[in-house]
Amino acid sequence: VQLQASGGGLVQAGGSLRLSCAASGRNLVGITMGWFRQDSGKERVFVAAIDFIGGCPTYADSVRGRFTISREIAEGTVYLQMNSLKTEDTAVYYCAAREGPSRRYQSEYDSWGQGTQVTVSS
């Protein structure tokens, strides 16, 4: 699966951003799409994931209730709607894909898009 992420930017705390990840290259049945983020000097951590056909989103505790992962099946695109952003949400965000059910560890994802920077100012 080839992945192309977009939508990052600079926003004030309390604001919103929406990230997009366009997938191509294969049928997406049985694929889980995920979002991870990596702050400078820290490891890449799980944010959210969704079964591309079946739905069933999962979230990290730190973003549950503020972020929403969704997908547009016809477009082959996954979105991450980020509301009530905090300065600690600042990071490079990556979309990823794996065959099989949702997992929370980056090592279990096979395909990665390029990162997109999200910066939340106070």
C-alpha positions as CSV (number, residue, x, y, z in Angstrom):
1,V,0.0,0.0,0.0
2,Q,1.3,3.5,-0.9
3,L,0.2,6.2,1.5
4,Q,0.2,10.0,1.0
5,A,-0.5,12.1,4.1
6,S,-1.4,15.8,4.1
7,G,-3.1,18.4,6.2
8,G,-0.7,19.4,8.9
9,G,0.0,22.9,9.9
10,L,0.2,25.5,12.7
11,V,-2.8,26.0,15.0
12,Q,-3.4,27.7,18.3
13,A,-4.3,25.6,21.4
14,G,-8.0,24.8,21.3
15,G,-8.2,24.8,17.6
16,S,-8.7,22.0,15.1
17,L,-7.0,20.4,12.1
18,R,-7.9,17.5,9.8
19,L,-5.2,15.2,8.4
20,S,-5.8,13.1,5.4
21,C,-4.1,9.9,4.2
22,A,-4.8,8.6,0.7
23,A,-4.1,4.9,0.1
24,S,-3.4,3.3,-3.3
25,G,-1.8,0.3,-4.8
26,R,-4.0,-2.5,-3.6
27,N,-7.5,-3.6,-2.5
28,L,-8.1,-2.3,1.1
29,V,-10.2,-5.1,2.3
30,G,-8.7,-6.5,5.5
31,I,-6.5,-3.5,5.9
32,T,-6.2,-1.5,9.1
33,M,-5.2,2.1,8.7
34,G,-3.5,3.9,11.6
35,W,-2.1,7.3,12.7
36,F,1.0,7.6,14.8
37,R,2.9,10.6,16.0
38,Q,6.5,11.4,16.9
39,D,7.7,14.4,18.8
40,S,11.3,15.5,18.6
41,G,13.6,13.1,20.4
42,K,10.8,10.7,21.3
43,E,9.6,7.4,20.0
44,R,6.7,7.1,17.5
45,V,3.5,6.4,19.3
46,F,0.0,5.2,18.4
47,V,-2.8,7.7,18.0
48,A,-5.7,6.0,16.3
49,A,-6.6,3.2,13.9
50,I,-9.5,1.9,12.0
51,D,-10.4,-1.2,10.0
52,F,-10.7,0.4,6.5
53,I,-13.9,-1.5,5.5
54,G,-15.4,-2.5,8.8
55,G,-14.8,0.6,10.8
56,C,-14.3,0.0,14.5
57,P,-12.0,2.8,15.5
58,T,-9.5,2.6,18.4
59,Y,-7.7,5.5,20.1
60,A,-4.9,6.3,22.4
61,D,-6.1,7.5,25.8
62,S,-4.4,10.8,25.3
63,V,-6.6,11.7,22.3
64,R,-9.9,9.8,22.9
65,G,-12.8,12.3,22.9
66,R,-10.8,14.9,21.0
67,F,-9.7,13.1,17.9
68,T,-11.8,11.2,15.4
69,I,-10.5,8.7,12.8
70,S,-12.8,8.0,9.8
71,R,-12.5,6.8,6.3
72,E,-14.1,7.4,2.9
73,I,-14.1,4.0,1.3
74,A,-14.8,5.2,-2.3
75,E,-11.9,7.6,-2.1
76,G,-9.5,5.2,-0.4
77,T,-8.8,7.9,2.2
78,V,-8.5,8.0,6.0
79,Y,-9.0,11.1,8.0
80,L,-7.9,12.2,11.5
81,Q,-10.1,15.1,12.8
82,M,-8.2,16.7,15.6
83,N,-10.2,19.0,17.9
84,S,-9.4,20.8,21.1
85,L,-5.7,20.6,20.3
86,K,-3.2,21.0,23.0
87,T,0.5,22.0,22.8
88,E,1.4,18.4,23.7
89,D,-0.2,17.3,20.5
90,T,2.7,18.9,18.6
91,A,4.5,16.2,16.6
92,V,5.1,14.8,13.1
93,Y,2.0,12.7,12.3
94,Y,2.4,9.5,10.2
95,C,-0.3,7.3,8.6
96,A,0.4,3.6,8.4
97,A,-1.3,0.4,7.1
98,R,-1.2,-3.2,8.0
99,E,-3.0,-6.4,7.0
100,G,-5.2,-7.6,9.7
101,P,-6.8,-6.1,12.8
102,S,-5.8,-3.0,14.6
103,R,-2.6,-2.9,16.6
104,R,-0.9,-0.2,18.6
105,Y,2.8,-0.8,17.9
106,Q,4.5,0.8,14.9
107,S,6.5,-2.5,14.3
108,E,3.3,-4.2,13.4
109,Y,2.6,-1.8,10.5
110,D,4.0,-2.6,7.0
111,S,3.4,0.6,5.1
112,W,4.1,4.2,6.0
113,G,3.4,7.5,4.5
114,Q,5.6,10.6,4.8
115,G,5.0,12.6,8.0
116,T,3.1,15.8,8.2
117,Q,4.0,18.3,10.9
118,V,1.4,19.5,13.4
119,T,2.4,22.4,15.6
120,V,0.1,23.6,18.3
121,S,1.0,27.0,19.9
122,S,0.0,28.2,23.3
